Amino acid sequence: RALHGALHPPPEGAPQIPRPIRHATQVRTFSFSFLFCSYSLVAPHLPVQCLIRCVPTQQQQHQRRRRGQQQQQQQQQPTPTNNNNKKREWYGWHFPELPKVLPDAALFAAAVRIVRNREEMGAEAEEELTAAVGSDKAHEVVALARSSMGCSLATEDMEQVLKLAHRVETTVADIADAEKALQTSADAACPTLSAVVGPEVAGLLVSRQGGLRNLAAAPASTIQILGAEKALFRALKQRKCTPKYGLI
């Protein structure tokens, strides 16, 4: 329509009735139609796919919205950190002094599992606590348990706290096993890189570059910005400062 109106203007004196565009879809369709006609007249020998990709389809918009919803759901899912915070807050009503003595998540979970109800802690619990956290920390926890100002917890609440403590201990053990396996694999595949940047960063670099051989053949400038590709292209597009580093 835009091309037809440009080639065949209305006669002089004819009333011109503008057609208002009321929706964003009509604006996009009108712009795309005019651009397509101009593109076909100016450069008919070039492929049209580069022009069609400029306008997102309904399927692409749905995929973007779906991807954003999935990211929000993943952020709301419970994590080991959330479980640890819940356990500290819940058990803090019963023994508020314990988190200050044992800030580590694994030691705190072990102490919760051993102490349970601080009012009923006996000699066996003291021995297990000494073996788990050490003699100094164990004596301090026992002294604080006898003079604590916390309230008592119901049996159901204590069971839920113990479940959370067991979950945190299991998660910490799984993380430790994964770190050991990663350390062994990194030392076997790329010992020098693992010694310089650590096994985790070494694994990320090799994975992002697509293999150890590709990483060894890549220039230093490419390795420097691995992990910041989006920020690099955004900076180049907006003519701003490029990122100085990525994974490293």
TASULLIN-V277183 format. One record per backbone hydrogen bond with DSSP energy under -0.5 kcal/mol. CO is the residue of the C=O (numbers start at 1). NH is the residue of the N-H. E is the energy in kcal/mol with one decimal. If there is no record, write none. Layout:
BEGIN
{{CO,NH,E} {CO,NH,E}}
END
This chain:
BEGIN
{{1,5,-2.5} {2,6,-1.6} {3,7,-2.1} {4,8,-2.5} {11,14,-1.6} {15,17,-0.6} {16,18,-0.7} {18,20,-0.7} {20,22,-0.7} {23,27,-1.6} {24,28,-2.4} {25,29,-2.5} {26,30,-2.9} {27,31,-2.6} {28,32,-2.4} {29,33,-2.4} {30,34,-2.5} {31,35,-2.5} {32,36,-2.4} {33,37,-2.3} {34,38,-2.3} {35,39,-2.6} {36,40,-2.5} {37,41,-1.6} {38,42,-2.5} {39,43,-2.3} {43,46,-0.9} {48,51,-0.8} {48,52,-2.2} {49,53,-2.1} {51,54,-0.9} {52,55,-1.1} {54,56,-0.6} {57,61,-2.2} {58,62,-2.3} {59,63,-2.4} {60,64,-2.2} {61,65,-2.3} {62,66,-2.6} {63,67,-2.4} {64,68,-2.2} {65,69,-2.2} {66,70,-2.2} {67,71,-2.0} {68,72,-2.0} {69,73,-2.2} {70,74,-2.3} {71,75,-1.9} {72,76,-1.5} {73,77,-0.8} {79,83,-2.5} {80,84,-2.3} {81,85,-2.3} {82,86,-2.6} {83,87,-2.4} {84,88,-2.5} {85,89,-2.5} {86,90,-2.8} {87,91,-2.8} {88,92,-1.3} {89,93,-0.6} {90,93,-0.9} {91,94,-0.8} {91,95,-2.7} {93,151,-2.5} {95,98,-1.1} {97,101,-1.1} {98,102,-2.4} {104,108,-2.2} {105,109,-2.3} {106,110,-2.2} {107,111,-2.4} {108,112,-2.3} {109,113,-2.2} {110,114,-1.8} {111,115,-3.2} {112,116,-1.8} {116,118,-0.8} {117,120,-1.6} {118,121,-0.9} {122,126,-1.5} {123,127,-1.9} {124,128,-2.3} {125,129,-2.4} {126,130,-2.1} {127,131,-2.0} {128,132,-1.5} {129,133,-2.7} {129,134,-0.5} {130,134,-1.4} {134,138,-2.0} {135,139,-2.5} {136,140,-1.9} {137,141,-2.5} {138,142,-2.4} {139,143,-2.2} {140,144,-2.2} {141,145,-2.2} {142,146,-1.4} {143,147,-0.9} {154,158,-2.3} {155,159,-1.9} {156,160,-1.8} {157,161,-2.2} {158,162,-2.3} {159,163,-2.0} {160,164,-2.1} {161,165,-2.3} {162,166,-2.4} {163,167,-2.2} {164,168,-2.4} {165,169,-2.3} {166,170,-2.2} {167,171,-2.4} {168,172,-2.5} {169,173,-2.2} {170,174,-2.3} {171,175,-2.4} {172,176,-2.2} {173,177,-2.2} {174,178,-2.4} {175,179,-2.3} {176,180,-2.1} {177,181,-2.4} {178,182,-2.4} {179,183,-2.4} {180,184,-2.3} {181,185,-2.4} {182,186,-2.6} {183,187,-2.3} {184,188,-1.6} {185,189,-2.4} {186,190,-2.2} {190,194,-2.3} {191,195,-2.0} {192,196,-1.6} {193,197,-2.5} {193,198,-0.5} {194,198,-1.4} {198,202,-2.0} {199,203,-2.3} {200,204,-2.0} {201,205,-2.5} {202,206,-2.3} {203,207,-2.3} {204,208,-2.6} {205,209,-2.1} {206,210,-1.1} {206,211,-2.3} {211,215,-1.8} {212,216,-2.1} {213,217,-1.7} {214,218,-0.9} {219,223,-1.9} {220,224,-1.9} {221,225,-1.1} {223,226,-0.8} {224,246,-1.3} {225,228,-2.3} {226,247,-3.1} {228,232,-2.0} {229,233,-2.6} {230,234,-2.3} {231,235,-2.1} {232,236,-2.4} {233,237,-2.2} {234,238,-2.3} {235,239,-0.8} {235,240,-2.6}}
END
